[in-house]
């Protein structure tokens, strides 16, 4: 189903809903609780999270807002991806996006690196998961994160390919991107060769976990294989996917690679156009990673309809479990049944499920399954209204089961309706604004297809077909 063919939430063609949106304007006033929600409004509000909360001096994006927060390097990658989206829709100018992007890349290109536990932003080209949002130095004892560096680099390489003009600052952006990406030594964090470790602490060394099963690491290995300076050897992708088979199947929907939380299916697919591309594993199973994500999205909806945990609100149009905030580590009794809730955790079928729904789980999967995502976003907004939808779009999460009782450790209870988080999270906002754009125009995918490092990484990973064959 194409975008033009889809009939939106209010019975109007989506093109009609977007026709009245004036470029460069602020989002429209809050709609009433019983109104439908144009997708343009959600995308613009989510874009403005990155534009308005990021430190303009260094481009560091907060992990969360409005709670005072350190910066998340992964959120920076999503922010860099969001800026050109703002340009094409007229929400900011190209010059504004160029200035913010160059400030960001200047910071990361010059950030202090070294093995010392303090006074550094990273080591061996990788960066710490969390940085002080003002100084840009390591926040407390956060780990040097290989996957969060990968998500940062997704935005860096997207900026490199999108800012393709002759303006001196765009030339600098492309050079800074080369510098940042080329500095990453992908062969260093491999204590369990041939796999790449999840991270490193200067105090304790490498984490006792690596990227060796199906998860969000597809982009990580593509970048490691595509590196112009420190590439891992060809065959690494085959070593990783050789461990995927135990995760193939699933109790809901069509067979697919199973992971409880939906973010795993969204992150790499945000930048990589996987439609028609096949590596060793997907070729054997007759799918690609885009199709795998589509099946996982439908499986989550099927899970919500089955609702094995008996949580309030779950159904065909209210669904979506992923890593998100929760009410806290509490137990409450409802109808004589003790219910246990959690704080920030990865949620999903086969894993933790405490009734907490994250709108990003559905919204970030819009490119895979718009026919079930669009109605879900509309119904969630219609049913819960401004309780879950605010200045920057959907709050991170809500829980209809927890609709009464004393205040939990985090968030607030809207009496008789739901618990709702007070924060927006950068790593959950990113898949919304980017996923919507890939569904609307395919712009992120088209831009990344032009990047020589992405092509090289995919080809060295053994991918064939799709746009690589063009």
Secondary structure by P-SEA (a helix, b strand, c coil): ccccccccccccccccccccccccccccccccccbbbbaaaaaaaaaaaaacccccccccccccccccccccaaaaaaaaaaaaaaaaaccccaaaaaaaaaaaaaaaaacccccccccccccccccccccccccccccccccccaaaaaaaaaaaaaaaaaaccccaaaaaaaaaaaaaaaacccccccccccccccccccccccccccccccccaaaaaaaaaaccccccccaaaaaaaccccccccccccccccccccccccccccccccccccccaaaaaacccaaaaaaaaaaaaaaaaaaccccccccccccccccccccccccccccccbbbbbbccccccccccccccccccccccccccccaaaaaaaaaaaaaccccccccccccccccccccccccccccccccccccccccccaaaaaaaaaaaaaaacaaaaaaaaacaaaaaaaaaaccccccccc
